[in-house]
């Protein structure tokens, strides 16, 4: 398999884990939400300007949005790694990819090869930009309809500010928007702008059995062409537990199809085909640290059930329809927070994402003694900037909701939609109180 010379592997996993969405960005300055991904290169685009205390390479950061998103499960931009009772796995961020082909102990696994036209039908290449993280990502998707509905993993598009989708069989690229996503199911649905007459993938209505031959098709290593990896089903109903790197938080995907196939970074969201070329699952995770790769796929019927509720606009406690509301700040985390994973502070470039544990008084780097969400920085041209928030301010109230920490701020913003106008109160570093009306904008994908 050829490798772009600008890409290099980043050994950033803390458990034996391999992720399937591929993210690139500034190697030294990447937030943890992108730093554990398989490849890092010098950024090809500028990050959205951020005024405040920059994140050190060791500090955990997150793109932050009002969706109350967990950084652990299934976020390709969430820097997740994970473990299961056997091999480490993750449906989340991109970690060092496993060895493929010939293992060090002499065992072998059939290497992936370019996908055929038949295998490529209904499968698309996904490229995203993460404007708030100065990074890019790549993954795969499955065409659901002629007019451009595409199924993929939530972690492929999480935190993205721009999405481009290329149809593998025609080479045509479309701008895409997020219809909705569910991080707990690791499922997202995209809509391709001005798409028509696309060839949807053929969905298998029957379940697979252990021992069945399968083929995993995906944008392997983000190289921009589909690869097909042959393998077999080794287990059904498997569970995959993920842990965000540097944290103790974990979430679990259950009822997964376990396969022995050469699944690697970039394959997330791709099609797992049966021997008839029909889709039986969506590639989501893989192991590393062993000569033979174990992959995991969400059963296609399970993924479609979640997708259908998103397409129908059915709001649930775990999904986000469209894009989340966005304030545009970084929030300090408690210096003792296990979720920051670094014993310092975490810049949350949104509203105080649900991963933020504090923003409380007496934090490292802040002189504020007021309970609330402490602002670590402000992004330009956002509602927070327009309201006059600055580094060191402490947000104490959103609407009628008292804000005690970053988590409370995230929850309060999550109750609103882009375009909503809310009252925000805060205390500046000098102890002066302020109140302003802010109109929340559209944030990065949840």
C-alpha positions in Angstrom: 0.0 0.0 0.0 1.5 3.3 -1.0 1.8 6.1 1.6 1.7 9.8 1.0 5.3 11.0 1.8 3.8 13.9 3.7 2.1 11.6 6.2 3.9 10.0 9.1 2.7 7.6 11.7 2.2 9.0 15.2 2.7 6.6 18.0 0.1 8.1 20.3 -1.9 5.2 21.7 -1.9 4.3 25.4 -3.6 0.9 24.8 -3.3 -1.5 21.9 -5.8 0.3 19.7 -6.3 1.1 16.1 -8.7 3.7 14.8 -10.4 3.9 11.5 -10.9 7.5 10.6 -7.7 9.2 9.5 -6.8 12.7 10.7 -4.0 15.0 9.8 -3.0 18.3 11.4 -0.1 20.1 13.1 1.8 17.4 14.8 3.2 19.3 17.7 0.1 21.5 18.3 -2.7 19.1 17.7 -5.3 18.8 20.4 -5.8 15.4 21.9 -8.9 15.3 19.8 -6.6 14.8 16.8 -3.2 14.0 18.2 -3.7 10.3 18.5 -4.6 9.8 14.9 -2.6 7.6 12.6 -1.0 10.4 10.5 0.0 13.9 11.2 1.4 16.5 8.8 2.0 20.2 8.7 -1.4 21.8 8.6 -2.7 22.7 5.1 -5.1 25.3 6.3 -5.2 27.9 9.1 -7.2 27.3 12.2 -9.9 29.6 13.1 -8.2 32.4 15.1 -8.3 31.8 18.9 -7.4 34.4 21.5 -6.4 33.0 24.8 -4.0 30.5 26.3 -2.8 28.1 23.7 -2.9 24.4 24.4 0.4 22.7 25.0 1.0 19.5 23.0 0.3 17.5 26.1 -3.0 19.2 27.0 -6.3 17.7 26.1 -8.5 19.8 23.9 -11.8 19.2 22.2 -13.7 21.0 19.4 -16.6 21.8 21.6 -20.2 22.2 20.6 -23.5 22.5 22.3 -24.4 19.0 21.6 -23.0 17.6 24.8 -20.8 15.3 22.9 -18.7 12.7 24.7 -15.1 12.6 23.5 -14.8 8.9 24.1 -17.1 6.8 22.0 -16.8 6.8 18.3 -15.3 10.2 17.7 -12.6 10.1 15.1 -11.7 13.5 16.2 -12.1 12.7 19.8 -8.7 11.1 20.3 -10.2 7.9 21.6 -8.4 4.6 22.3 -9.9 1.7 24.0 -9.7 -1.9 25.1 -11.8 -5.1 25.1 -11.1 -8.3 27.1 -8.8 -9.3 24.3 -7.3 -6.7 22.0 -7.6 -3.0 22.4 -10.1 -1.5 20.0 -11.7 1.8 19.3 -14.4 3.2 17.1 -13.0 6.6 17.9 -10.0 8.8 17.1 -7.2 7.6 15.0 -4.4 5.8 16.7 -1.4 4.0 15.3 -2.6 1.6 12.7 -2.0 -2.1 13.2 0.6 -4.1 11.2 -0.9 -5.6 8.1 0.0 -8.5 5.9 2.8 -10.6 7.4 2.9 -10.6 11.2 6.1 -10.6 13.2 5.4 -14.1 14.5 5.0 -15.5 11.0 1.2 -15.6 10.9 -0.3 -14.0 7.8 -3.4 -12.1 6.8 -4.5 -11.3 3.3 -3.5 -7.8 2.5 -6.1 -5.3 1.1 -6.1 -4.6 -2.6 -7.8 -2.0 -4.8 -11.6 -2.5 -4.7 -13.3 -3.6 -7.8 -16.1 -1.6 -9.5 -18.6 -3.9 -8.0 -17.2 -3.6 -4.5 -17.0 0.2 -4.9 -20.7 0.6 -5.9 -22.5 2.7 -3.3 -19.3 3.5 -1.3 -17.9 7.0 -1.0 -14.7 8.7 0.2 -15.2 11.3 2.9 -12.8 14.2 3.6 -13.4 16.7 6.4 -11.8 19.9 7.7 -11.7 20.6 11.4 -11.4 24.3 11.4 -11.2 24.7 15.2 -8.5 22.1 15.4 -6.4 23.0 12.4 -6.7 19.5 11.2 -8.2 17.3 8.4 -9.8 13.9 8.5 -10.6 11.1 6.0 -13.1 8.2 6.2 -15.7 6.3 4.2 -19.4 6.3 3.8 -22.3 4.2 2.3 -24.8 5.7 -0.1 -28.4 5.2 1.1 -30.4 7.1 -1.6 -30.1 8.4 -5.1 -30.5 12.0 -3.9 -27.5 11.9 -1.7 -28.1 10.5 1.8 -24.9 8.9 3.1 -24.4 6.7 6.1 -21.1 6.9 8.0 -19.7 6.6 11.5 -20.2 9.6 13.8 -16.5 9.7 14.6 -15.7 10.2 10.9 -17.4 13.6 10.8 -17.4 14.7 14.5 -16.0 18.2 15.0 -15.8 18.9 11.3 -16.5 22.3 9.9 -16.4 21.3 6.2 -17.2 17.9 4.6 -16.5 16.8 1.0 -17.7 13.5 -0.3 -16.4 11.8 -3.5 -18.3 9.0 -5.2 -15.7 6.3 -5.8 -17.2 5.0 -9.1 -17.6 8.4 -10.8 -14.9 10.6 -9.1 -17.5 13.3 -8.6 -17.1 15.3 -5.4 -20.0 16.9 -3.5 -20.3 19.3 -0.6 -22.0 17.6 2.3 -23.9 18.7 5.4 -24.8 16.7 8.5 -28.4 15.6 8.7 -27.7 14.3 12.2 -25.6 12.0 14.4 -25.6 9.8 17.4 -22.3 9.4 19.2 -23.5 6.6 21.4 -24.4 4.5 18.4 -21.4 5.9 16.3 -23.8 6.6 13.5 -24.1 9.8 11.3 -26.1 10.7 8.2 -24.9 13.2 5.6 -26.7 14.9 2.8 -24.8 15.6 -0.5 -25.6 18.9 -2.0 -27.2 18.8 -5.5 -26.8 15.0 -5.8 -29.0 13.0 -8.0 -29.0 9.6 -9.7 -26.5 8.1 -7.3 -26.2 4.4 -7.1 -27.1 3.3 -3.5 -25.4 0.3 -1.9 -27.3 -2.9 -1.9 -28.3 -3.8 1.6 -28.5 -7.4 2.7 -31.7 -8.2 4.6 -30.2 -11.4 6.1 -27.8 -11.6 9.0 -24.3 -13.0 8.8 -23.1 -16.1 10.5 -19.7 -17.0 12.1 -17.5 -18.4 9.3 -19.1 -16.3 6.5 -16.7 -14.8 4.0 -16.8 -11.0 4.1 -15.0 -8.0 2.4 -14.3 -4.7 4.2 -14.2 -1.8 1.7 -12.9 1.6 2.8 -10.7 4.6 2.2 -7.7 2.8 3.7 -5.1 5.2 5.2 -7.0 8.1 3.6 -5.2 7.6 0.3 -8.3 8.6 -1.7 -9.0 5.3 -3.3 -11.1 2.4 -2.0 -9.3 -0.8 -0.8 -11.0 -4.2 -0.3 -9.9 -6.5 2.5 -11.1 -10.0 2.5 -11.8 -11.9 5.7 -14.2 -14.0 7.7 -16.7 -13.4 10.5 -15.3 -14.7 13.7 -17.9 -13.6 16.2 -21.3 -12.0 16.6 -22.7 -9.8 19.3 -19.2 -8.6 20.3 -18.7 -5.5 22.5 -16.2 -2.8 21.9 -15.3 -0.5 24.9 -13.6 2.8 24.1 -11.6 5.1 26.3 -10.7 8.6 25.3 -6.9 8.9 25.4 -5.6 10.2 28.7 -8.9 9.7 30.5 -10.8 7.2 32.5 -14.1 7.7 30.7 -15.3 4.9 28.5 -18.3 3.9 26.5 -19.3 0.7 24.8 -20.7 -0.4 21.4 -22.5 -3.7 21.6 -23.8 -6.3 19.2 -20.9 -5.8 16.8 -19.8 -8.1 14.0 -16.2 -9.3 14.7 -14.1 -10.1 11.6 -10.6 -11.2 10.8 -9.8 -8.7 8.0 -7.1 -6.2 7.3 -9.1 -3.2 8.4 -7.0 0.0 8.9 -7.4 3.7 9.5 -9.6 5.5 7.0 -11.9 2.5 6.7 -14.4 3.8 9.2 -17.9 4.2 7.8 -17.1 1.8 4.9 -19.1 -1.2 3.8 -18.6 -4.7 5.1 -19.8 -6.9 2.2 -21.0 -10.5 2.2 -20.0 -13.0 -0.6 -22.8 -11.6 -2.7 -21.5 -8.1 -2.6 -24.3 -6.9 -0.3 -23.7 -4.7 2.8 -24.0 -6.5 6.1 -22.2 -4.0 8.3 -20.4 -0.7 8.6 -16.7 -0.8 9.4 -16.1 0.9 12.7 -13.1 -0.4 14.7 -10.0 -2.6 14.6 -7.4 -4.0 16.9 -3.7 -3.4 16.9 -0.6 -4.9 18.6 -1.2 -8.3 17.1 -0.1 -9.9 13.8 -3.6 -10.6 12.8 -6.1 -7.7 12.7 -9.5 -8.1 14.3 -12.1 -5.7 12.9 -15.5 -4.7 14.2 -18.5 -3.6 12.2 -21.9 -2.3 13.2 -24.6 -4.6 11.8 -26.2 -2.7 8.9 -29.7 -3.1 10.2 -28.6 -1.6 13.5 -27.0 1.3 11.8 -30.0 1.9 9.6 -32.4 1.9 12.5 -30.5 4.8 14.0 -30.1 6.5 10.6 -33.8 6.3 9.9 -34.7 8.1 13.2 -32.1 10.8 12.3 -33.5 11.2 8.8 -37.1 11.4 10.2 -35.9 14.2 12.5 -36.7 12.2 15.6 -34.9 13.9 18.5 -33.7 11.5 21.2 -31.6 11.8 24.3 -28.5 10.7 22.5 -28.7 12.2 19.0 -28.2 15.6 17.5 -30.3 16.6 14.5 -28.4 19.0 12.2 -25.6 21.0 13.8 -25.4 22.0 17.5 -25.5 25.5 18.9 -22.2 27.1 19.4 -20.9 29.9 21.6 -17.2 30.0 20.5 -15.0 29.9 23.6 -12.4 27.7 25.2 -13.2 26.6 28.8 -10.6 25.7 31.4 -10.9 22.4 33.1 -10.2 21.6 36.7 -6.5 20.9 37.3 -7.5 17.7 39.0 -9.9 16.5 36.3 -9.3 13.0 35.1 -11.0 13.9 31.9 -8.3 16.4 30.9 -5.9 13.6 31.4 -3.0 16.0 31.8 -3.4 17.6 35.2 -3.7 21.1 33.8 -6.4 22.8 31.8 -8.2 21.9 28.6 -9.2 24.3 26.0 -12.7 23.5 24.8 -13.2 25.6 21.7 -16.9 25.7 21.9 -19.1 26.3 24.8 -17.6 24.1 27.4 -18.2 20.6 26.0 -19.6 17.9 28.2 -16.1 16.5 28.6 -15.2 19.6 30.5 -15.3 18.9 34.2 -14.9 22.3 35.7 -14.1 25.9 34.9 -14.4 26.4 38.6 -12.7 28.9 40.9 -9.0 28.5 41.8 -8.0 26.7 38.6 -4.5 26.7 37.3 -3.9 29.8 35.2 -7.0 31.6 36.5 -7.3 34.1 39.3 -11.1 34.0 39.2 -12.8 33.1 42.5 -16.3 33.0 41.0 -18.0 29.6 40.5 -18.7 29.1 36.8 -17.1 28.2 33.5 -13.8 30.0 33.2 -13.0 31.2 29.7 -9.6 30.0 28.5 -9.9 31.7 25.1 -12.3 33.1 22.5 -12.6 32.4 18.8 -12.9 35.3 16.5 -16.2 36.2 14.8 -18.3 34.1 17.2 -21.1 35.0 19.5 -18.7 35.0 22.5 -16.4 37.5 20.7 -19.3 39.7 19.8 -20.5 39.8 23.4 -17.1 40.9 24.6 -16.0 37.8 26.4 -12.2 37.6 27.1 -9.8 35.2 28.6 -10.2 34.9 32.4 -13.9 35.8 32.4 -16.2 33.4 34.2 -19.6 32.6 32.8 -22.2 32.3 35.6 -25.6 32.1 33.9 -27.2 31.2 30.6 -30.8 32.2 30.5 -32.3 31.1 33.8 -29.7 28.4 34.3 -26.9 28.9 36.8 -23.5 27.8 35.4 -21.3 26.1 37.9 -18.7 24.6 35.6 -17.9 23.7 32.0 -20.2 20.7 32.0 -23.2 22.8 33.1 -22.4 25.4 30.4 -22.3 22.6 27.8 -25.7 21.3 29.0 -27.2 24.7 28.9 -26.1 25.4 25.4 -27.2 22.0 24.3 -30.8 23.0 25.2 -30.7 25.5 22.3 -30.5 25.5 18.6 -28.4 27.7 16.3 -30.1 31.0 15.9 -31.5 31.1 19.4 -30.9 34.3 21.4 -30.0 33.8 25.0 -29.1 36.0 28.0 -25.5 35.4 29.2 -24.0 36.6 32.5 -20.4 36.6 33.4 -17.9 38.1 35.8 -14.6 39.5 34.5 -11.2 39.1 36.0 -11.7 42.3 38.0 -14.9 41.0 39.6 -17.2 43.2 37.5 -20.5 41.6 36.4 -21.8 41.7 32.8 -24.9 40.6 31.0 -25.5 40.4 27.3 -27.9 38.9 24.8 -26.0 36.5 22.4 -27.3 34.7 19.3 -25.9 31.2 19.2 -24.4 30.2 15.8 -24.0 26.8 14.1 -21.1 24.8 15.6 -18.9 22.0 14.2 -20.6 18.7 13.7 -21.5 16.9 16.9 
